[in-house]
Amino acid sequence: MLGTRSGEVINLTNLRHPRPAPAHRFGVTTADITVADELGQHATVLVSCDSNLVLLSSYRPPLSEGVAGTFKAMTQVWPVDVSNPTAPSPSVDSVTVLPRNLFSEQEGTTPLLIFSGSRVLLVDLQLQPGPVHRQIPVEGTPLRIIYSHHLQCLIVAVNKGDWPTLMFLDPDTGEDVGVPTDKNGTPLPSIPGLGKQGDRIFGLAEWEYTKDSNVWRFLLISTREGRLMVISTEQEGQSVDGGRPKIRYWVRFKKPSFERPIYSVLGCNEGIFYCVGQTVHWDVLDTAEKKLKPMKSFDLGSPATSLRMANGKIVALTNRDSIEIIDYLADEGDESSALIHVDPRARNAVHLMEIAGPQLDEPQSSLIMVCDRECGVGGLWVPWRAPGKDCEPVFEAELPASIRKFRRGRTRPCWEQGRHPPRFGRLAGTVDDAEILGICLDGSMQHFSFLNVEIWRTLRFIQNLALTSSELYPFTYETVDLVEFDPEPRLDAGPEMHVDGDMLRRCLEKRALERLIACPSHVSRFAELLDELEDGRLTADFGVEGHGLREKYFALAYDILEYFLSPVL
């Protein structure tokens, strides 16, 4: 293993005739390498780079001469203080592996000495990956949270006792750097409008207001008591002790109080949209009079808990009727033309996300994911060029828990960024091929990938057979005659369009494909499905029957599973 000064790690297998595997980049500073396994154990290597630590394990020897071996698993190591879950993770400048028999008798761990700045830390490395929990206390109940790229902090709506307030949290230290003031900069206990007992913040959003090539950035807040406020923020100069500078915030504009709750708010260009009861209002900022002037209003079937802008239209996520899409620029005299698309199925919707990518980049194509309280997820195609036509469901999924929020982000580790392009039929779900995650009510997290028909049919074929396996579904498996059983997937818009990734992981970990796909007819059909992937390029050089053909197909299937199940965090 060779670590370079530019942050790359190169693996050489045969030193007489070296042929390196593709280099992995772990950062931009020097990559230091430390052997972490004991003599006779499986190869395990630690790489420290850019103050981070990465564990390389599950070494795969070279399959043929002249080809380098590779590490199948690369896992980020997060040092944590188990006695203080609120402390940030320390940086790792260098690491030394200590003898296990002298410092730790616990199985499955490796004792390390970590040098972090001026500190020396004695730690136990858990070799089995698991979740890392870090807490940021807010001394209240967090109700809404967003990350501001402009301010580089977490903005949290919190109820402390029975009083709503805002917190501006440094994500590294957890420090609240927000200072409420009046417009002149005089500190206040709370900004006007958030000091009423029993009130709650329902809507929290950022608004980038543009006019005449000028840009202003505001915060929008709406409350249960019918208050709507536009908040200005300003980052103060560097603090005296060299820490994070404070962020002062004050009320710039506000609407007279409504008599009903304002459930959601959205800022777009020169105006804002907000839902009062079951009515969506559109206001425009008048800079001359320094107030928000009403433009239009639109009635819905139920309150809109979330508002989004998509293709120049307002997508309202309602409490009982799923999504309703509004053309707010429709002719003022024709109120019926404002509502242009709806979900044909009534859902108790919780959250939505618009999906867009290179294959969905045309204005006539758009896909919206909606989650509901019944642990369901639906994908709705929006026919933008056919106003008045209902959205068309294209897939549904049933999950173990109900999703509370969708989020997207480029969350893969740095060494995976750019090395996981769409393959095997995976479709990019966003323009930048970001990961799509769902945060569930039970604390779990779901990851979503989009598939073309060929790879969906292949993976669903595996799942249909897995439903009959006592090994993969020990409590719910179906008893069938495998010779007569037909696992062929059915192309529809229902739950069968969903492939269970947890089942695929069990197949991969147990290496169960050969036992699962054993009948000659199933093996033959499985090979045909693999032949259809990427127009047959994946199996074009497999040869003829009798030359290890079956093993090649199953090896390809395991490569596909490893690709789709590679860690995204």
QUIFENGI-V98045 format. One record per residue. N is the residue number from 0. RES is the residue in one small letter. PHI is phi as a letter, one per 30 degrees, with the letter a starting at -180 (999 if undefined). Layout:
n->N res->RES phi->PHI
n->N res->RES phi->PHI
//
This chain:
n->0 res->m phi->999
n->1 res->l phi->c
n->2 res->g phi->c
n->3 res->t phi->c
n->4 res->r phi->d
n->5 res->s phi->c
n->6 res->g phi->i
n->7 res->e phi->c
n->8 res->v phi->b
n->9 res->i phi->c
n->10 res->n phi->c
n->11 res->l phi->c
n->12 res->t phi->c
n->13 res->n phi->c
n->14 res->l phi->d
n->15 res->r phi->d
n->16 res->h phi->b
n->17 res->p phi->d
n->18 res->r phi->b
n->19 res->p phi->d
n->20 res->a phi->d
n->21 res->p phi->e
n->22 res->a phi->d
n->23 res->h phi->c
n->24 res->r phi->c
n->25 res->f phi->c
n->26 res->g phi->l
n->27 res->v phi->c
n->28 res->t phi->c
n->29 res->t phi->d
n->30 res->a phi->c
n->31 res->d phi->c
n->32 res->i phi->c
n->33 res->t phi->b
n->34 res->v phi->d
n->35 res->a phi->c
n->36 res->d phi->c
n->37 res->e phi->d
n->38 res->l phi->d
n->39 res->g phi->i
n->40 res->q phi->c
n->41 res->h phi->d
n->42 res->a phi->d
n->43 res->t phi->b
n->44 res->v phi->b
n->45 res->l phi->c
n->46 res->v phi->b
n->47 res->s phi->c
n->48 res->c phi->a
n->49 res->d phi->h
n->50 res->s phi->i
n->51 res->n phi->c
n->52 res->l phi->b
n->53 res->v phi->b
n->54 res->l phi->c
n->55 res->l phi->c
n->56 res->s phi->b
n->57 res->s phi->h
n->58 res->y phi->d
n->59 res->r phi->c
n->60 res->p phi->d
n->61 res->p phi->d
n->62 res->l phi->d
n->63 res->s phi->a
n->64 res->e phi->d
n->65 res->g phi->i
n->66 res->v phi->c
n->67 res->a phi->d
n->68 res->g phi->d
n->69 res->t phi->b
n->70 res->f phi->c
n->71 res->k phi->d
n->72 res->a phi->c
n->73 res->m phi->b
n->74 res->t phi->b
n->75 res->q phi->d
n->76 res->v phi->c
n->77 res->w phi->c
n->78 res->p phi->d
n->79 res->v phi->b
n->80 res->d phi->c
n->81 res->v phi->d
n->82 res->s phi->d
n->83 res->n phi->b
n->84 res->p phi->d
n->85 res->t phi->d
n->86 res->a phi->d
n->87 res->p phi->d
n->88 res->s phi->d
n->89 res->p phi->d
n->90 res->s phi->d
n->91 res->v phi->c
n->92 res->d phi->d
n->93 res->s phi->a
n->94 res->v phi->b
n->95 res->t phi->b
n->96 res->v phi->d
n->97 res->l phi->c
n->98 res->p phi->d
n->99 res->r phi->d
n->100 res->n phi->d
n->101 res->l phi->c
n->102 res->f phi->c
n->103 res->s phi->a
n->104 res->e phi->c
n->105 res->q phi->d
n->106 res->e phi->d
n->107 res->g phi->i
n->108 res->t phi->b
n->109 res->t phi->b
n->110 res->p phi->d
n->111 res->l phi->b
n->112 res->l phi->c
n->113 res->i phi->c
n->114 res->f phi->c
n->115 res->s phi->b
n->116 res->g phi->i
n->117 res->s phi->c
n->118 res->r phi->c
n->119 res->v phi->c
n->120 res->l phi->c
n->121 res->l phi->c
n->122 res->v phi->b
n->123 res->d phi->c
n->124 res->l phi->d
n->125 res->q phi->d
n->126 res->l phi->d
n->127 res->q phi->c
n->128 res->p phi->d
n->129 res->g phi->a
n->130 res->p phi->d
n->131 res->v phi->c
n->132 res->h phi->c
n->133 res->r phi->b
n->134 res->q phi->c
n->135 res->i phi->b
n->136 res->p phi->d
n->137 res->v phi->b
n->138 res->e phi->h
n->139 res->g phi->a
n->140 res->t phi->c
n->141 res->p phi->d
n->142 res->l phi->c
n->143 res->r phi->b
n->144 res->i phi->b
n->145 res->i phi->b
n->146 res->y phi->c
n->147 res->s phi->c
n->148 res->h phi->d
n->149 res->h phi->d
n->150 res->l phi->c
n->151 res->q phi->h
n->152 res->c phi->a
n->153 res->l phi->d
n->154 res->i phi->c
n->155 res->v phi->b
n->156 res->a phi->d
n->157 res->v phi->b
n->158 res->n phi->c
n->159 res->k phi->c
n->160 res->g phi->i
n->161 res->d phi->b
n->162 res->w phi->b
n->163 res->p phi->d
n->164 res->t phi->a
n->165 res->l phi->c
n->166 res->m phi->b
n->167 res->f phi->c
n->168 res->l phi->c
n->169 res->d phi->d
n->170 res->p phi->d
n->171 res->d phi->d
n->172 res->t phi->c
n->173 res->g phi->i
n->174 res->e phi->d
n->175 res->d phi->d
n->176 res->v phi->c
n->177 res->g phi->d
n->178 res->v phi->b
n->179 res->p phi->d
n->180 res->t phi->b
n->181 res->d phi->d
n->182 res->k phi->d
n->183 res->n phi->c
n->184 res->g phi->j
n->185 res->t phi->d
n->186 res->p phi->d
n->187 res->l phi->b
n->188 res->p phi->d
n->189 res->s phi->a
n->190 res->i phi->d
n->191 res->p phi->e
n->192 res->g phi->j
n->193 res->l phi->c
n->194 res->g phi->c
n->195 res->k phi->c
n->196 res->q phi->d
n->197 res->g phi->i
n->198 res->d phi->d
n->199 res->r phi->b
n->200 res->i phi->d
n->201 res->f phi->c
n->202 res->g phi->b
n->203 res->l phi->b
n->204 res->a phi->a
n->205 res->e phi->c
n->206 res->w phi->b
n->207 res->e phi->c
n->208 res->y phi->c
n->209 res->t phi->c
n->210 res->k phi->a
n->211 res->d phi->h
n->212 res->s phi->i
n->213 res->n phi->c
n->214 res->v phi->b
n->215 res->w phi->b
n->216 res->r phi->c
n->217 res->f phi->b
n->218 res->l phi->c
n->219 res->l phi->c
n->220 res->i phi->b
n->221 res->s phi->b
n->222 res->t phi->b
n->223 res->r phi->d
n->224 res->e phi->d
n->225 res->g phi->i
n->226 res->r phi->c
n->227 res->l phi->b
n->228 res->m phi->b
n->229 res->v phi->c
n->230 res->i phi->c
n->231 res->s phi->c
n->232 res->t phi->b
n->233 res->e phi->b
n->234 res->q phi->d
n->235 res->e phi->d
n->236 res->g phi->d
n->237 res->q phi->e
n->238 res->s phi->d
n->239 res->v phi->d
n->240 res->d phi->d
n->241 res->g phi->i
n->242 res->g phi->d
n->243 res->r phi->d
n->244 res->p phi->d
n->245 res->k phi->d
n->246 res->i phi->b
n->247 res->r phi->c
n->248 res->y phi->b
n->249 res->w phi->a
n->250 res->v phi->d
n->251 res->r phi->c
n->252 res->f phi->b
n->253 res->k phi->a
n->254 res->k phi->c
n->255 res->p phi->e
n->256 res->s phi->d
n->257 res->f phi->d
n->258 res->e phi->c
n->259 res->r phi->b
n->260 res->p phi->d
n->261 res->i phi->c
n->262 res->y phi->d
n->263 res->s phi->a
n->264 res->v phi->b
n->265 res->l phi->b
n->266 res->g phi->c
n->267 res->c phi->a
n->268 res->n phi->h
n->269 res->e phi->c
n->270 res->g phi->b
n->271 res->i phi->b
n->272 res->f phi->b
n->273 res->y phi->a
n->274 res->c phi->c
n->275 res->v phi->c
n->276 res->g phi->i
n->277 res->q phi->c
n->278 res->t phi->b
n->279 res->v phi->c
n->280 res->h phi->c
n->281 res->w phi->b
n->282 res->d phi->c
n->283 res->v phi->b
n->284 res->l phi->d
n->285 res->d phi->c
n->286 res->t phi->d
n->287 res->a phi->d
n->288 res->e phi->d
n->289 res->k phi->h
n->290 res->k phi->a
n->291 res->l phi->d
n->292 res->k phi->c
n->293 res->p phi->d
n->294 res->m phi->c
n->295 res->k phi->b
n->296 res->s phi->b
n->297 res->f phi->b
n->298 res->d phi->d
n->299 res->l phi->c
n->300 res->g phi->d
n->301 res->s phi->a
n->302 res->p phi->e
n->303 res->a phi->c
n->304 res->t phi->d
n->305 res->s phi->a
n->306 res->l phi->b
n->307 res->r phi->b
n->308 res->m phi->c
n->309 res->a phi->b
n->310 res->n phi->h
n->311 res->g phi->i
n->312 res->k phi->b
n->313 res->i phi->c
n->314 res->v phi->c
n->315 res->a phi->c
n->316 res->l phi->c
n->317 res->t phi->c
n->318 res->n phi->d
n->319 res->r phi->b
n->320 res->d phi->c
n->321 res->s phi->h
n->322 res->i phi->c
n->323 res->e phi->b
n->324 res->i phi->c
n->325 res->i phi->c
n->326 res->d phi->c
n->327 res->y phi->d
n->328 res->l phi->c
n->329 res->a phi->d
n->330 res->d phi->e
n->331 res->e phi->d
n->332 res->g phi->d
n->333 res->d phi->c
n->334 res->e phi->d
n->335 res->s phi->d
n->336 res->s phi->d
n->337 res->a phi->d
n->338 res->l phi->d
n->339 res->i phi->c
n->340 res->h phi->b
n->341 res->v phi->b
n->342 res->d phi->d
n->343 res->p phi->d
n->344 res->r phi->c
n->345 res->a phi->d
n->346 res->r phi->b
n->347 res->n phi->d
n->348 res->a phi->d
n->349 res->v phi->c
n->350 res->h phi->a
n->351 res->l phi->b
n->352 res->m phi->a
n->353 res->e phi->d
n->354 res->i phi->c
n->355 res->a phi->b
n->356 res->g phi->a
n->357 res->p phi->e
n->358 res->q phi->d
n->359 res->l phi->b
n->360 res->d phi->d
n->361 res->e phi->d
n->362 res->p phi->d
n->363 res->q phi->d
n->364 res->s phi->b
n->365 res->s phi->a
n->366 res->l phi->b
n->367 res->i phi->b
n->368 res->m phi->c
n->369 res->v phi->b
n->370 res->c phi->c
n->371 res->d phi->b
n->372 res->r phi->d
n->373 res->e phi->c
n->374 res->c phi->i
n->375 res->g phi->c
n->376 res->v phi->b
n->377 res->g phi->b
n->378 res->g phi->c
n->379 res->l phi->c
n->380 res->w phi->d
n->381 res->v phi->c
n->382 res->p phi->d
n->383 res->w phi->e
n->384 res->r phi->d
n->385 res->a phi->b
n->386 res->p phi->e
n->387 res->g phi->j
n->388 res->k phi->c
n->389 res->d phi->d
n->390 res->c phi->d
n->391 res->e phi->c
n->392 res->p phi->d
n->393 res->v phi->c
n->394 res->f phi->a
n->395 res->e phi->b
n->396 res->a phi->b
n->397 res->e phi->c
n->398 res->l phi->c
n->399 res->p phi->d
n->400 res->a phi->b
n->401 res->s phi->d
n->402 res->i phi->d
n->403 res->r phi->c
n->404 res->k phi->b
n->405 res->f phi->c
n->406 res->r phi->b
n->407 res->r phi->b
n->408 res->g phi->l
n->409 res->r phi->d
n->410 res->t phi->c
n->411 res->r phi->d
n->412 res->p phi->e
n->413 res->c phi->e
n->414 res->w phi->d
n->415 res->e phi->c
n->416 res->q phi->d
n->417 res->g phi->i
n->418 res->r phi->c
n->419 res->h phi->b
n->420 res->p phi->d
n->421 res->p phi->e
n->422 res->r phi->b
n->423 res->f phi->h
n->424 res->g phi->j
n->425 res->r phi->d
n->426 res->l phi->c
n->427 res->a phi->d
n->428 res->g phi->d
n->429 res->t phi->b
n->430 res->v phi->d
n->431 res->d phi->c
n->432 res->d phi->h
n->433 res->a phi->d
n->434 res->e phi->d
n->435 res->i phi->c
n->436 res->l phi->b
n->437 res->g phi->b
n->438 res->i phi->c
n->439 res->c phi->c
n->440 res->l phi->d
n->441 res->d phi->d
n->442 res->g phi->j
n->443 res->s phi->d
n->444 res->m phi->b
n->445 res->q phi->c
n->446 res->h phi->c
n->447 res->f phi->c
n->448 res->s phi->b
n->449 res->f phi->c
n->450 res->l phi->b
n->451 res->n phi->d
n->452 res->v phi->d
n->453 res->e phi->d
n->454 res->i phi->d
n->455 res->w phi->d
n->456 res->r phi->d
n->457 res->t phi->d
n->458 res->l phi->d
n->459 res->r phi->d
n->460 res->f phi->e
n->461 res->i phi->d
n->462 res->q phi->d
n->463 res->n phi->d
n->464 res->l phi->d
n->465 res->a phi->d
n->466 res->l phi->d
n->467 res->t phi->c
n->468 res->s phi->c
n->469 res->s phi->d
n->470 res->e phi->d
n->471 res->l phi->c
n->472 res->y phi->b
n->473 res->p phi->d
n->474 res->f phi->c
n->475 res->t phi->b
n->476 res->y phi->d
n->477 res->e phi->c
n->478 res->t phi->c
n->479 res->v phi->b
n->480 res->d phi->d
n->481 res->l phi->d
n->482 res->v phi->d
n->483 res->e phi->c
n->484 res->f phi->d
n->485 res->d phi->c
n->486 res->p phi->d
n->487 res->e phi->d
n->488 res->p phi->d
n->489 res->r phi->c
n->490 res->l phi->d
n->491 res->d phi->b
n->492 res->a phi->c
n->493 res->g phi->c
n->494 res->p phi->d
n->495 res->e phi->d
n->496 res->m phi->d
n->497 res->h phi->c
n->498 res->v phi->c
n->499 res->d phi->d
n->500 res->g phi->d
n->501 res->d phi->d
n->502 res->m phi->d
n->503 res->l phi->d
n->504 res->r phi->d
n->505 res->r phi->d
n->506 res->c phi->e
n->507 res->l phi->d
n->508 res->e phi->d
n->509 res->k phi->d
n->510 res->r phi->h
n->511 res->a phi->c
n->512 res->l phi->d
n->513 res->e phi->d
n->514 res->r phi->d
n->515 res->l phi->d
n->516 res->i phi->c
n->517 res->a phi->c
n->518 res->c phi->d
n->519 res->p phi->e
n->520 res->s phi->d
n->521 res->h phi->d
n->522 res->v phi->d
n->523 res->s phi->d
n->524 res->r phi->d
n->525 res->f phi->d
n->526 res->a phi->d
n->527 res->e phi->d
n->528 res->l phi->d
n->529 res->l phi->d
n->530 res->d phi->d
n->531 res->e phi->d
n->532 res->l phi->d
n->533 res->e phi->h
n->534 res->d phi->h
n->535 res->g phi->i
n->536 res->r phi->d
n->537 res->l phi->d
n->538 res->t phi->c
n->539 res->a phi->d
n->540 res->d phi->c
n->541 res->f phi->d
n->542 res->g phi->i
n->543 res->v phi->c
n->544 res->e phi->e
n->545 res->g phi->j
n->546 res->h phi->c
n->547 res->g phi->i
n->548 res->l phi->d
n->549 res->r phi->e
n->550 res->e phi->d
n->551 res->k phi->d
n->552 res->y phi->d
n->553 res->f phi->d
n->554 res->a phi->d
n->555 res->l phi->d
n->556 res->a phi->d
n->557 res->y phi->d
n->558 res->d phi->d
n->559 res->i phi->d
n->560 res->l phi->d
n->561 res->e phi->d
n->562 res->y phi->d
n->563 res->f phi->d
n->564 res->l phi->c
n->565 res->s phi->d
n->566 res->p phi->d
n->567 res->v phi->c
n->568 res->l phi->b
//
